[in-house]
Amino acid sequence: MNMDFYLIKLFLPNLSNVFVIWGQNEFSDSFLIDKENRILSFLSLESVKDFIEEGEEAYSFDQEEFDNYTKLFSNDITFYSIKEVYELLSKNQNMHEFSRDHHTLLTNVYNLISDYFFQIKSEKHLLLRENVHIKMFFDHYYYKYFWKAGNELIETEKKLKDFNYTEFATIFKILLNTFVESIRIVSK
């Protein structure tokens, strides 16, 4: 199955902004990782190109597909601010303080880091995703902004009285910390 490759620029807290390579086909979404399940990242687009041209092993991708990387540079680069997510989680005290744009950022980053946990089959982190407060936050977002489902949105909003923002933010930060700590800068 052919994999489409994309460059993602991550704005990280306390680290340089980095580029990572993410691949997608109809069966999976995955990052370029090394044998220790660390996400390979690059400080510049030139270092991405050098890495590929030097024939470095692309552990998590089919090598023949990965060697044909020209489409990688023709696709738009997606940006994710992990730093902003940390800031939002720290300064807000409840779900209703988030704007739609903030919800979207949190959801996009959550889905991105979830791709990594599925890829490496991290049971610990996949179980954290099942936390009731994590699910409640994202269910509410999807019902409110995407699916606009009447009864489901009403039912989800009824459950919000039991929502624990502190637990939600703590678990999200654990997931973020693990993701950020898994990033290895490739120096070329």
VMD Tcl script that builds the backbone (N, CA, C; Angstrom):
set m [mol new atoms 564]
animate dup $m
set s [atomselect $m all]
$s set {name element resname resid chain x y z} {
  {N N MET 1 A 0.848 -1.181 0.000}
  {CA C MET 1 A 0.000 0.000 0.000}
  {C C MET 1 A 0.889 1.239 0.000}
  {N N ASN 2 A 0.684 2.130 -0.948}
  {CA C ASN 2 A 1.504 3.331 -1.057}
  {C C ASN 2 A 1.277 4.279 0.102}
  {N N MET 3 A 2.358 4.822 0.581}
  {CA C MET 3 A 2.344 5.750 1.695}
  {C C MET 3 A 2.553 7.159 1.145}
  {N N ASP 4 A 1.745 8.101 1.594}
  {CA C ASP 4 A 1.953 9.508 1.281}
  {C C ASP 4 A 2.720 10.116 2.440}
  {N N PHE 5 A 3.720 10.930 2.130}
  {CA C PHE 5 A 4.572 11.519 3.157}
  {C C PHE 5 A 4.343 13.013 3.260}
  {N N TYR 6 A 4.428 13.510 4.472}
  {CA C TYR 6 A 4.217 14.927 4.746}
  {C C TYR 6 A 5.258 15.414 5.734}
  {N N LEU 7 A 5.607 16.681 5.597}
  {CA C LEU 7 A 6.452 17.333 6.585}
  {C C LEU 7 A 5.559 18.072 7.571}
  {N N ILE 8 A 5.885 17.936 8.821}
  {CA C ILE 8 A 5.171 18.641 9.874}
  {C C ILE 8 A 6.207 19.445 10.646}
  {N N LYS 9 A 5.898 20.707 10.874}
  {CA C LYS 9 A 6.771 21.531 11.700}
  {C C LYS 9 A 6.143 21.629 13.085}
  {N N LEU 10 A 6.931 21.250 14.079}
  {CA C LEU 10 A 6.469 21.288 15.466}
  {C C LEU 10 A 7.146 22.444 16.188}
  {N N PHE 11 A 6.344 23.272 16.835}
  {CA C PHE 11 A 6.860 24.326 17.683}
  {C C PHE 11 A 6.862 23.763 19.098}
  {N N LEU 12 A 8.057 23.476 19.591}
  {CA C LEU 12 A 8.204 22.753 20.852}
  {C C LEU 12 A 8.593 23.688 22.000}
  {N N PRO 13 A 8.173 23.359 23.200}
  {CA C PRO 13 A 8.624 24.141 24.358}
  {C C PRO 13 A 10.062 23.758 24.707}
  {N N ASN 14 A 10.873 24.733 25.005}
  {CA C ASN 14 A 12.237 24.499 25.485}
  {C C ASN 14 A 13.130 23.752 24.505}
  {N N LEU 15 A 12.721 23.610 23.283}
  {CA C LEU 15 A 13.534 22.967 22.250}
  {C C LEU 15 A 13.455 23.813 20.989}
  {N N SER 16 A 14.281 23.480 20.054}
  {CA C SER 16 A 14.182 24.129 18.753}
  {C C SER 16 A 12.896 23.689 18.069}
  {N N ASN 17 A 12.440 24.528 17.156}
  {CA C ASN 17 A 11.345 24.092 16.305}
  {C C ASN 17 A 11.919 23.072 15.336}
  {N N VAL 18 A 11.186 22.007 15.108}
  {CA C VAL 18 A 11.720 20.906 14.314}
  {C C VAL 18 A 10.728 20.464 13.249}
  {N N PHE 19 A 11.282 19.805 12.242}
  {CA C PHE 19 A 10.473 19.163 11.217}
  {C C PHE 19 A 10.468 17.668 11.491}
  {N N VAL 20 A 9.314 17.043 11.340}
  {CA C VAL 20 A 9.208 15.591 11.423}
  {C C VAL 20 A 8.528 15.108 10.151}
  {N N ILE 21 A 8.738 13.839 9.847}
  {CA C ILE 21 A 8.125 13.239 8.664}
  {C C ILE 21 A 7.018 12.310 9.133}
  {N N TRP 22 A 5.856 12.495 8.547}
  {CA C TRP 22 A 4.671 11.724 8.907}
  {C C TRP 22 A 4.162 11.076 7.630}
  {N N GLY 23 A 3.821 9.817 7.710}
  {CA C GLY 23 A 3.308 9.089 6.557}
  {C C GLY 23 A 1.897 8.605 6.806}
  {N N GLN 24 A 1.158 8.456 5.713}
  {CA C GLN 24 A -0.238 8.048 5.830}
  {C C GLN 24 A -0.612 7.181 4.639}
  {N N ASN 25 A -1.330 6.097 4.940}
  {CA C ASN 25 A -2.003 5.344 3.895}
  {C C ASN 25 A -3.380 4.986 4.439}
  {N N GLU 26 A -4.115 4.161 3.727}
  {CA C GLU 26 A -5.488 3.881 4.174}
  {C C GLU 26 A -5.535 3.045 5.451}
  {N N PHE 27 A -4.409 2.475 5.858}
  {CA C PHE 27 A -4.396 1.615 7.036}
  {C C PHE 27 A -3.756 2.236 8.260}
  {N N SER 28 A -2.851 3.199 8.069}
  {CA C SER 28 A -2.161 3.726 9.240}
  {C C SER 28 A -1.605 5.123 8.996}
  {N N ASP 29 A -1.333 5.788 10.099}
  {CA C ASP 29 A -0.645 7.067 10.127}
  {C C ASP 29 A 0.585 6.845 10.995}
  {N N SER 30 A 1.750 7.288 10.535}
  {CA C SER 30 A 2.942 7.008 11.321}
  {C C SER 30 A 4.030 8.041 11.081}
  {N N PHE 31 A 4.917 8.125 12.051}
  {CA C PHE 31 A 6.065 9.016 12.004}
  {C C PHE 31 A 7.295 8.242 11.558}
  {N N LEU 32 A 8.291 8.958 11.076}
  {CA C LEU 32 A 9.604 8.380 10.854}
  {C C LEU 32 A 10.244 8.239 12.227}
  {N N ILE 33 A 10.472 6.996 12.641}
  {CA C ILE 33 A 11.049 6.734 13.958}
  {C C ILE 33 A 12.294 5.870 13.810}
  {N N ASP 34 A 13.091 5.858 14.873}
  {CA C ASP 34 A 14.275 5.001 14.862}
  {C C ASP 34 A 13.954 3.672 15.538}
  {N N LYS 35 A 14.964 2.832 15.700}
  {CA C LYS 35 A 14.748 1.499 16.269}
  {C C LYS 35 A 14.329 1.539 17.739}
  {N N GLU 36 A 14.564 2.671 18.397}
  {CA C GLU 36 A 14.162 2.815 19.809}
  {C C GLU 36 A 12.823 3.542 19.933}
  {N N ASN 37 A 12.096 3.644 18.829}
  {CA C ASN 37 A 10.785 4.296 18.779}
  {C C ASN 37 A 10.836 5.790 19.061}
  {N N ARG 38 A 11.960 6.415 18.786}
  {CA C ARG 38 A 12.055 7.868 18.918}
  {C C ARG 38 A 11.742 8.502 17.567}
  {N N ILE 39 A 11.010 9.579 17.610}
  {CA C ILE 39 A 10.643 10.295 16.391}
  {C C ILE 39 A 11.864 11.065 15.901}
  {N N LEU 40 A 12.243 10.829 14.657}
  {CA C LEU 40 A 13.372 11.549 14.088}
  {C C LEU 40 A 12.904 12.939 13.665}
  {N N SER 41 A 13.654 13.945 14.081}
  {CA C SER 41 A 13.294 15.318 13.748}
  {C C SER 41 A 14.513 16.030 13.185}
  {N N PHE 42 A 14.247 17.130 12.519}
  {CA C PHE 42 A 15.279 17.848 11.783}
  {C C PHE 42 A 15.122 19.339 12.025}
  {N N LEU 43 A 16.242 20.027 12.104}
  {CA C LEU 43 A 16.215 21.464 12.374}
  {C C LEU 43 A 15.951 22.304 11.132}
  {N N SER 44 A 16.120 21.703 9.958}
  {CA C SER 44 A 15.887 22.450 8.715}
  {C C SER 44 A 15.398 21.494 7.628}
  {N N LEU 45 A 14.827 22.084 6.602}
  {CA C LEU 45 A 14.403 21.284 5.450}
  {C C LEU 45 A 15.612 20.695 4.740}
  {N N GLU 46 A 16.705 21.433 4.746}
  {CA C GLU 46 A 17.933 20.934 4.120}
  {C C GLU 46 A 18.418 19.668 4.827}
  {N N SER 47 A 18.306 19.620 6.147}
  {CA C SER 47 A 18.763 18.419 6.862}
  {C C SER 47 A 17.839 17.231 6.600}
  {N N VAL 48 A 16.569 17.484 6.327}
  {CA C VAL 48 A 15.658 16.403 5.922}
  {C C VAL 48 A 16.133 15.829 4.597}
  {N N LYS 49 A 16.389 16.719 3.659}
  {CA C LYS 49 A 16.823 16.297 2.318}
  {C C LYS 49 A 18.153 15.536 2.403}
  {N N ASP 50 A 19.093 16.046 3.183}
  {CA C ASP 50 A 20.388 15.372 3.348}
  {C C ASP 50 A 20.219 13.971 3.930}
  {N N PHE 51 A 19.371 13.855 4.924}
  {CA C PHE 51 A 19.118 12.563 5.568}
  {C C PHE 51 A 18.636 11.540 4.544}
  {N N ILE 52 A 17.700 11.960 3.714}
  {CA C ILE 52 A 17.132 11.051 2.726}
  {C C ILE 52 A 18.144 10.735 1.632}
  {N N GLU 53 A 18.825 11.755 1.141}
  {CA C GLU 53 A 19.776 11.551 0.045}
  {C C GLU 53 A 20.975 10.707 0.465}
  {N N GLU 54 A 21.340 10.766 1.731}
  {CA C GLU 54 A 22.458 9.960 2.214}
  {C C GLU 54 A 22.061 8.501 2.425}
  {N N GLY 55 A 20.782 8.195 2.160}
  {CA C GLY 55 A 20.334 6.814 2.217}
  {C C GLY 55 A 20.195 6.269 3.626}
  {N N GLU 56 A 19.938 7.161 4.562}
  {CA C GLU 56 A 19.754 6.707 5.942}
  {C C GLU 56 A 18.559 5.758 6.018}
  {N N GLU 57 A 18.637 4.848 6.935}
  {CA C GLU 57 A 17.571 3.858 7.126}
  {C C GLU 57 A 16.302 4.548 7.638}
  {N N ALA 58 A 15.208 4.348 6.949}
  {CA C ALA 58 A 13.910 4.863 7.382}
  {C C ALA 58 A 13.179 3.713 8.069}
  {N N TYR 59 A 13.459 3.508 9.320}
  {CA C TYR 59 A 13.023 2.313 10.034}
  {C C TYR 59 A 11.521 2.057 9.966}
  {N N SER 60 A 10.752 3.105 10.005}
  {CA C SER 60 A 9.309 2.890 10.109}
  {C C SER 60 A 8.582 2.933 8.770}
  {N N PHE 61 A 9.300 3.160 7.685}
  {CA C PHE 61 A 8.672 3.214 6.376}
  {C C PHE 61 A 9.329 2.221 5.437}
  {N N ASP 62 A 8.576 1.786 4.447}
  {CA C ASP 62 A 9.144 0.968 3.391}
  {C C ASP 62 A 10.230 1.785 2.697}
  {N N GLN 63 A 11.436 1.239 2.654}
  {CA C GLN 63 A 12.585 1.997 2.159}
  {C C GLN 63 A 12.412 2.449 0.713}
  {N N GLU 64 A 11.863 1.594 -0.140}
  {CA C GLU 64 A 11.694 1.980 -1.540}
  {C C GLU 64 A 10.718 3.139 -1.677}
  {N N GLU 65 A 9.625 3.096 -0.932}
  {CA C GLU 65 A 8.674 4.198 -0.962}
  {C C GLU 65 A 9.323 5.470 -0.431}
  {N N PHE 66 A 10.055 5.333 0.655}
  {CA C PHE 66 A 10.650 6.498 1.294}
  {C C PHE 66 A 11.725 7.125 0.419}
  {N N ASP 67 A 12.459 6.317 -0.320}
  {CA C ASP 67 A 13.508 6.854 -1.191}
  {C C ASP 67 A 12.932 7.759 -2.279}
  {N N ASN 68 A 11.678 7.563 -2.622}
  {CA C ASN 68 A 11.010 8.420 -3.592}
  {C C ASN 68 A 10.298 9.533 -2.819}
  {N N TYR 69 A 11.075 10.470 -2.337}
  {CA C TYR 69 A 10.570 11.468 -1.402}
  {C C TYR 69 A 10.172 12.783 -2.065}
  {N N THR 70 A 10.210 12.867 -3.382}
  {CA C THR 70 A 9.986 14.158 -4.025}
  {C C THR 70 A 8.630 14.761 -3.661}
  {N N LYS 71 A 7.632 13.907 -3.481}
  {CA C LYS 71 A 6.313 14.423 -3.102}
  {C C LYS 71 A 6.332 15.023 -1.704}
  {N N LEU 72 A 7.253 14.566 -0.873}
  {CA C LEU 72 A 7.360 15.087 0.486}
  {C C LEU 72 A 7.519 16.600 0.470}
  {N N PHE 73 A 8.333 17.107 -0.442}
  {CA C PHE 73 A 8.595 18.535 -0.493}
  {C C PHE 73 A 7.574 19.303 -1.320}
  {N N SER 74 A 6.699 18.596 -2.019}
  {CA C SER 74 A 5.677 19.290 -2.797}
  {C C SER 74 A 4.378 19.460 -2.012}
  {N N ASN 75 A 4.223 18.703 -0.935}
  {CA C ASN 75 A 3.031 18.857 -0.093}
  {C C ASN 75 A 3.200 20.057 0.829}
  {N N ASP 76 A 2.087 20.647 1.235}
  {CA C ASP 76 A 2.143 21.742 2.195}
  {C C ASP 76 A 2.682 21.243 3.524}
  {N N ILE 77 A 3.375 22.119 4.226}
  {CA C ILE 77 A 3.865 21.787 5.559}
  {C C ILE 77 A 2.794 22.182 6.560}
  {N N THR 78 A 2.474 21.260 7.457}
  {CA C THR 78 A 1.504 21.520 8.509}
  {C C THR 78 A 2.258 21.937 9.761}
  {N N PHE 79 A 1.698 22.886 10.488}
  {CA C PHE 79 A 2.332 23.405 11.699}
  {C C PHE 79 A 1.501 23.041 12.920}
  {N N TYR 80 A 2.166 22.593 13.970}
  {CA C TYR 80 A 1.511 22.316 15.243}
  {C C TYR 80 A 2.322 22.988 16.344}
  {N N SER 81 A 1.654 23.750 17.176}
  {CA C SER 81 A 2.348 24.392 18.285}
  {C C SER 81 A 2.081 23.615 19.570}
  {N N ILE 82 A 3.025 22.747 19.900}
  {CA C ILE 82 A 2.942 22.005 21.157}
  {C C ILE 82 A 3.094 22.994 22.314}
  {N N LYS 83 A 3.927 23.981 22.105}
  {CA C LYS 83 A 4.149 25.023 23.118}
  {C C LYS 83 A 2.829 25.719 23.475}
  {N N GLU 84 A 2.052 26.072 22.479}
  {CA C GLU 84 A 0.773 26.731 22.724}
  {C C GLU 84 A -0.203 25.808 23.463}
  {N N VAL 85 A -0.168 24.531 23.172}
  {CA C VAL 85 A -1.053 23.588 23.878}
  {C C VAL 85 A -0.708 23.577 25.362}
  {N N TYR 86 A 0.583 23.498 25.690}
  {CA C TYR 86 A 0.986 23.552 27.101}
  {C C TYR 86 A 0.473 24.834 27.761}
  {N N GLU 87 A 0.626 25.946 27.066}
  {CA C GLU 87 A 0.181 27.231 27.615}
  {C C GLU 87 A -1.322 27.243 27.848}
  {N N LEU 88 A -2.084 26.734 26.894}
  {CA C LEU 88 A -3.542 26.687 27.041}
  {C C LEU 88 A -3.955 25.801 28.217}
  {N N LEU 89 A -3.319 24.653 28.324}
  {CA C LEU 89 A -3.668 23.735 29.411}
  {C C LEU 89 A -3.332 24.336 30.771}
  {N N SER 90 A -2.289 25.137 30.841}
  {CA C SER 90 A -1.870 25.715 32.112}
  {C C SER 90 A -2.696 26.925 32.525}
  {N N LYS 91 A -3.111 27.732 31.565}
  {CA C LYS 91 A -3.793 28.972 31.939}
  {C C LYS 91 A -5.313 28.823 32.073}
  {N N ASN 92 A -5.897 27.839 31.472}
  {CA C ASN 92 A -7.345 27.664 31.546}
  {C C ASN 92 A -7.716 26.786 32.730}
  {N N GLN 93 A -8.927 26.971 33.201}
  {CA C GLN 93 A -9.395 26.222 34.360}
  {C C GLN 93 A -10.606 25.342 34.073}
  {N N ASN 94 A -11.227 25.543 32.923}
  {CA C ASN 94 A -12.342 24.678 32.555}
  {C C ASN 94 A -12.519 24.671 31.043}
  {N N MET 95 A -13.304 23.756 30.587}
  {CA C MET 95 A -13.508 23.542 29.164}
  {C C MET 95 A -14.106 24.763 28.471}
  {N N HIS 96 A -14.932 25.499 29.162}
  {CA C HIS 96 A -15.660 26.598 28.526}
  {C C HIS 96 A -14.803 27.829 28.290}
  {N N GLU 97 A -13.580 27.840 28.803}
  {CA C GLU 97 A -12.671 28.958 28.561}
  {C C GLU 97 A -11.966 28.848 27.215}
  {N N PHE 98 A -12.104 27.715 26.546}
  {CA C PHE 98 A -11.447 27.506 25.263}
  {C C PHE 98 A -12.322 28.012 24.128}
  {N N SER 99 A -11.710 28.764 23.220}
  {CA C SER 99 A -12.422 29.164 22.002}
  {C C SER 99 A -12.479 27.969 21.059}
  {N N ARG 100 A -13.222 28.134 20.000}
  {CA C ARG 100 A -13.277 27.061 18.994}
  {C C ARG 100 A -11.882 26.797 18.427}
  {N N ASP 101 A -11.123 27.851 18.167}
  {CA C ASP 101 A -9.767 27.677 17.645}
  {C C ASP 101 A -8.883 26.918 18.626}
  {N N HIS 102 A -9.049 27.195 19.910}
  {CA C HIS 102 A -8.264 26.474 20.926}
  {C C HIS 102 A -8.656 25.003 20.968}
  {N N HIS 103 A -9.966 24.744 20.909}
  {CA C HIS 103 A -10.428 23.354 20.864}
  {C C HIS 103 A -9.835 22.629 19.645}
  {N N THR 104 A -9.828 23.330 18.521}
  {CA C THR 104 A -9.302 22.733 17.295}
  {C C THR 104 A -7.821 22.405 17.446}
  {N N LEU 105 A -7.047 23.341 17.997}
  {CA C LEU 105 A -5.623 23.092 18.207}
  {C C LEU 105 A -5.416 21.894 19.129}
  {N N LEU 106 A -6.130 21.862 20.251}
  {CA C LEU 106 A -5.991 20.742 21.184}
  {C C LEU 106 A -6.354 19.422 20.514}
  {N N THR 107 A -7.405 19.430 19.744}
  {CA C THR 107 A -7.858 18.202 19.070}
  {C C THR 107 A -6.849 17.752 18.025}
  {N N ASN 108 A -6.347 18.679 17.233}
  {CA C ASN 108 A -5.370 18.310 16.207}
  {C C ASN 108 A -4.090 17.754 16.819}
  {N N VAL 109 A -3.598 18.382 17.874}
  {CA C VAL 109 A -2.381 17.892 18.525}
  {C C VAL 109 A -2.655 16.550 19.195}
  {N N TYR 110 A -3.801 16.415 19.825}
  {CA C TYR 110 A -4.173 15.152 20.467}
  {C C TYR 110 A -4.200 14.014 19.439}
  {N N ASN 111 A -4.800 14.278 18.290}
  {CA C ASN 111 A -4.855 13.251 17.243}
  {C C ASN 111 A -3.461 12.929 16.708}
  {N N LEU 112 A -2.616 13.952 16.569}
  {CA C LEU 112 A -1.255 13.734 16.089}
  {C C LEU 112 A -0.456 12.874 17.061}
  {N N ILE 113 A -0.487 13.207 18.337}
  {CA C ILE 113 A 0.297 12.425 19.296}
  {C C ILE 113 A -0.295 11.025 19.466}
  {N N SER 114 A -1.595 10.914 19.279}
  {CA C SER 114 A -2.223 9.592 19.333}
  {C C SER 114 A -1.713 8.693 18.210}
  {N N ASP 115 A -1.458 9.278 17.034}
  {CA C ASP 115 A -0.870 8.493 15.943}
  {C C ASP 115 A 0.418 7.830 16.400}
  {N N TYR 116 A 1.230 8.580 17.132}
  {CA C TYR 116 A 2.500 8.040 17.620}
  {C C TYR 116 A 2.262 6.884 18.589}
  {N N PHE 117 A 1.344 7.039 19.533}
  {CA C PHE 117 A 1.097 5.983 20.518}
  {C C PHE 117 A 0.518 4.727 19.871}
  {N N PHE 118 A -0.318 4.904 18.857}
  {CA C PHE 118 A -0.803 3.739 18.114}
  {C C PHE 118 A 0.337 3.078 17.351}
  {N N GLN 119 A 1.197 3.893 16.746}
  {CA C GLN 119 A 2.306 3.358 15.958}
  {C C GLN 119 A 3.239 2.497 16.808}
  {N N ILE 120 A 3.571 2.968 18.002}
  {CA C ILE 120 A 4.518 2.213 18.831}
  {C C ILE 120 A 3.806 1.230 19.758}
  {N N LYS 121 A 2.478 1.211 19.664}
  {CA C LYS 121 A 1.651 0.290 20.462}
  {C C LYS 121 A 1.919 0.443 21.963}
  {N N SER 122 A 1.902 1.703 22.415}
  {CA C SER 122 A 2.135 2.001 23.823}
  {C C SER 122 A 0.831 1.830 24.600}
  {N N GLU 123 A 0.660 0.660 25.171}
  {CA C GLU 123 A -0.575 0.351 25.887}
  {C C GLU 123 A -0.851 1.354 27.002}
  {N N LYS 124 A 0.183 1.731 27.719}
  {CA C LYS 124 A 0.030 2.696 28.823}
  {C C LYS 124 A -0.612 3.996 28.328}
  {N N HIS 125 A -0.109 4.514 27.221}
  {CA C HIS 125 A -0.615 5.787 26.719}
  {C C HIS 125 A -1.955 5.639 25.997}
  {N N LEU 126 A -2.148 4.513 25.364}
  {CA C LEU 126 A -3.447 4.274 24.734}
  {C C LEU 126 A -4.537 4.147 25.789}
  {N N LEU 127 A -4.205 3.574 26.933}
  {CA C LEU 127 A -5.179 3.494 28.031}
  {C C LEU 127 A -5.483 4.878 28.608}
  {N N LEU 128 A -4.481 5.722 28.695}
  {CA C LEU 128 A -4.720 7.087 29.180}
  {C C LEU 128 A -5.714 7.819 28.281}
  {N N ARG 129 A -5.671 7.533 27.004}
  {CA C ARG 129 A -6.612 8.147 26.062}
  {C C ARG 129 A -8.058 7.772 26.374}
  {N N GLU 130 A -8.240 6.671 27.082}
  {CA C GLU 130 A -9.584 6.195 27.407}
  {C C GLU 130 A -10.142 6.831 28.685}
  {N N ASN 131 A -9.373 7.699 29.311}
  {CA C ASN 131 A -9.842 8.372 30.521}
  {C C ASN 131 A -11.156 9.106 30.238}
  {N N VAL 132 A -12.082 9.034 31.166}
  {CA C VAL 132 A -13.410 9.609 30.982}
  {C C VAL 132 A -13.354 11.109 30.703}
  {N N HIS 133 A -12.432 11.828 31.324}
  {CA C HIS 133 A -12.371 13.278 31.137}
  {C C HIS 133 A -11.739 13.655 29.797}
  {N N ILE 134 A -10.787 12.857 29.353}
  {CA C ILE 134 A -10.225 13.053 28.014}
  {C C ILE 134 A -11.324 12.828 26.976}
  {N N LYS 135 A -12.030 11.723 27.101}
  {CA C LYS 135 A -13.097 11.399 26.152}
  {C C LYS 135 A -14.209 12.454 26.193}
  {N N MET 136 A -14.559 12.913 27.385}
  {CA C MET 136 A -15.621 13.893 27.529}
  {C C MET 136 A -15.250 15.203 26.809}
  {N N PHE 137 A -14.014 15.644 26.992}
  {CA C PHE 137 A -13.567 16.888 26.357}
  {C C PHE 137 A -13.676 16.792 24.846}
  {N N PHE 138 A -13.130 15.734 24.282}
  {CA C PHE 138 A -13.107 15.629 22.817}
  {C C PHE 138 A -14.473 15.262 22.244}
  {N N ASP 139 A -15.258 14.465 22.937}
  {CA C ASP 139 A -16.630 14.192 22.484}
  {C C ASP 139 A -17.431 15.487 22.408}
  {N N HIS 140 A -17.307 16.294 23.442}
  {CA C HIS 140 A -18.036 17.569 23.459}
  {C C HIS 140 A -17.616 18.438 22.276}
  {N N TYR 141 A -16.332 18.510 22.024}
  {CA C TYR 141 A -15.827 19.302 20.900}
  {C C TYR 141 A -16.405 18.803 19.578}
  {N N TYR 142 A -16.331 17.493 19.356}
  {CA C TYR 142 A -16.825 16.957 18.087}
  {C C TYR 142 A -18.332 17.180 17.918}
  {N N TYR 143 A -19.087 16.938 18.969}
  {CA C TYR 143 A -20.540 17.120 18.861}
  {C C TYR 143 A -20.906 18.586 18.703}
  {N N LYS 144 A -20.179 19.450 19.351}
  {CA C LYS 144 A -20.515 20.877 19.306}
  {C C LYS 144 A -20.144 21.516 17.969}
  {N N TYR 145 A -18.967 21.176 17.423}
  {CA C TYR 145 A -18.477 21.897 16.254}
  {C C TYR 145 A -18.535 21.121 14.945}
  {N N PHE 146 A -18.464 19.803 14.986}
  {CA C PHE 146 A -18.406 19.054 13.737}
  {C C PHE 146 A -19.708 18.359 13.409}
  {N N TRP 147 A -20.120 17.503 14.292}
  {CA C TRP 147 A -21.271 16.679 13.972}
  {C C TRP 147 A -22.577 17.402 14.230}
  {N N LYS 148 A -22.545 18.375 15.100}
  {CA C LYS 148 A -23.723 19.184 15.433}
  {C C LYS 148 A -24.961 18.309 15.635}
  {N N ALA 149 A -24.736 17.209 16.328}
  {CA C ALA 149 A -25.819 16.262 16.584}
  {C C ALA 149 A -26.612 16.719 17.801}
  {N N GLY 150 A -27.875 16.929 17.637}
  {CA C GLY 150 A -28.738 17.453 18.681}
  {C C GLY 150 A -28.752 16.637 19.953}
  {N N ASN 151 A -29.264 15.414 19.901}
  {CA C ASN 151 A -29.405 14.602 21.109}
  {C C ASN 151 A -28.057 14.231 21.714}
  {N N GLU 152 A -27.097 13.891 20.884}
  {CA C GLU 152 A -25.774 13.531 21.392}
  {C C GLU 152 A -25.113 14.719 22.078}
  {N N LEU 153 A -25.256 15.921 21.490}
  {CA C LEU 153 A -24.682 17.115 22.098}
  {C C LEU 153 A -25.352 17.395 23.445}
  {N N ILE 154 A -26.654 17.264 23.504}
  {CA C ILE 154 A -27.378 17.489 24.768}
  {C C ILE 154 A -26.918 16.493 25.822}
  {N N GLU 155 A -26.786 15.213 25.443}
  {CA C GLU 155 A -26.332 14.189 26.392}
  {C C GLU 155 A -24.902 14.455 26.860}
  {N N THR 156 A -24.063 14.863 25.929}
  {CA C THR 156 A -22.667 15.163 26.279}
  {C C THR 156 A -22.609 16.354 27.225}
  {N N GLU 157 A -23.408 17.376 26.962}
  {CA C GLU 157 A -23.390 18.556 27.827}
  {C C GLU 157 A -23.915 18.239 29.233}
  {N N LYS 158 A -24.849 17.309 29.353}
  {CA C LYS 158 A -25.318 16.887 30.673}
  {C C LYS 158 A -24.185 16.256 31.489}
  {N N LYS 159 A -23.313 15.528 30.810}
  {CA C LYS 159 A -22.203 14.853 31.490}
  {C C LYS 159 A -21.130 15.839 31.954}
  {N N LEU 160 A -21.120 17.034 31.384}
  {CA C LEU 160 A -20.067 17.994 31.691}
  {C C LEU 160 A -20.039 18.427 33.151}
  {N N LYS 161 A -21.153 18.248 33.847}
  {CA C LYS 161 A -21.158 18.615 35.275}
  {C C LYS 161 A -20.157 17.762 36.058}
  {N N ASP 162 A -19.800 16.607 35.517}
  {CA C ASP 162 A -18.833 15.720 36.166}
  {C C ASP 162 A -17.418 15.867 35.594}
  {N N PHE 163 A -17.256 16.812 34.675}
  {CA C PHE 163 A -15.958 16.992 34.036}
  {C C PHE 163 A -14.947 17.560 35.028}
  {N N ASN 164 A -13.775 16.923 35.093}
  {CA C ASN 164 A -12.701 17.362 35.978}
  {C C ASN 164 A -11.574 17.907 35.106}
  {N N TYR 165 A -11.512 19.237 35.030}
  {CA C TYR 165 A -10.515 19.868 34.162}
  {C C TYR 165 A -9.096 19.533 34.599}
  {N N THR 166 A -8.847 19.518 35.878}
  {CA C THR 166 A -7.502 19.238 36.385}
  {C C THR 166 A -7.035 17.862 35.934}
  {N N GLU 167 A -7.902 16.872 36.033}
  {CA C GLU 167 A -7.528 15.523 35.594}
  {C C GLU 167 A -7.305 15.487 34.084}
  {N N PHE 168 A -8.188 16.150 33.343}
  {CA C PHE 168 A -8.024 16.224 31.890}
  {C C PHE 168 A -6.665 16.829 31.534}
  {N N ALA 169 A -6.344 17.996 32.108}
  {CA C ALA 169 A -5.096 18.690 31.780}
  {C C ALA 169 A -3.878 17.876 32.207}
  {N N THR 170 A -3.959 17.222 33.359}
  {CA C THR 170 A -2.843 16.412 33.842}
  {C C THR 170 A -2.557 15.264 32.883}
  {N N ILE 171 A -3.584 14.565 32.460}
  {CA C ILE 171 A -3.394 13.427 31.554}
  {C C ILE 171 A -2.914 13.896 30.182}
  {N N PHE 172 A -3.496 14.987 29.695}
  {CA C PHE 172 A -3.057 15.503 28.398}
  {C C PHE 172 A -1.574 15.878 28.467}
  {N N LYS 173 A -1.147 16.490 29.557}
  {CA C LYS 173 A 0.267 16.866 29.705}
  {C C LYS 173 A 1.166 15.627 29.785}
  {N N ILE 174 A 0.703 14.567 30.406}
  {CA C ILE 174 A 1.489 13.318 30.435}
  {C C ILE 174 A 1.694 12.806 29.008}
  {N N LEU 175 A 0.628 12.814 28.227}
  {CA C LEU 175 A 0.727 12.367 26.833}
  {C C LEU 175 A 1.663 13.278 26.043}
  {N N LEU 176 A 1.520 14.589 26.230}
  {CA C LEU 176 A 2.387 15.543 25.529}
  {C C LEU 176 A 3.847 15.357 25.923}
  {N N ASN 177 A 4.092 15.219 27.232}
  {CA C ASN 177 A 5.468 15.061 27.714}
  {C C ASN 177 A 6.130 13.838 27.085}
  {N N THR 178 A 5.408 12.742 27.044}
  {CA C THR 178 A 5.962 11.517 26.462}
  {C C THR 178 A 6.268 11.724 24.988}
  {N N PHE 179 A 5.353 12.361 24.282}
  {CA C PHE 179 A 5.551 12.637 22.862}
  {C C PHE 179 A 6.790 13.510 22.650}
  {N N VAL 180 A 6.879 14.616 23.375}
  {CA C VAL 180 A 8.007 15.544 23.214}
  {C C VAL 180 A 9.322 14.866 23.586}
  {N N GLU 181 A 9.310 14.086 24.652}
  {CA C GLU 181 A 10.528 13.390 25.083}
  {C C GLU 181 A 10.962 12.327 24.084}
  {N N SER 182 A 10.065 11.895 23.224}
  {CA C SER 182 A 10.407 10.864 22.234}
  {C C SER 182 A 11.065 11.447 20.994}
  {N N ILE 183 A 11.131 12.757 20.897}
  {CA C ILE 183 A 11.677 13.398 19.704}
  {C C ILE 183 A 13.201 13.453 19.787}
  {N N ARG 184 A 13.834 12.945 18.753}
  {CA C ARG 184 A 15.295 12.958 18.663}
  {C C ARG 184 A 15.701 13.805 17.479}
  {N N ILE 185 A 16.507 14.798 17.738}
  {CA C ILE 185 A 16.989 15.665 16.651}
  {C C ILE 185 A 18.135 14.964 15.945}
  {N N VAL 186 A 17.988 14.828 14.633}
  {CA C VAL 186 A 19.031 14.225 13.803}
  {C C VAL 186 A 19.984 15.351 13.410}
  {N N SER 187 A 21.210 15.251 13.815}
  {CA C SER 187 A 22.179 16.292 13.475}
  {C C SER 187 A 22.976 15.872 12.259}
  {N N LYS 188 A 22.888 16.631 11.250}
  {CA C LYS 188 A 23.613 16.375 9.988}
  {C C LYS 188 A 24.348 17.633 9.611}
}
mol reanalyze $m
mol bondsrecalc $m
mol representation Tube
mol addrep $m
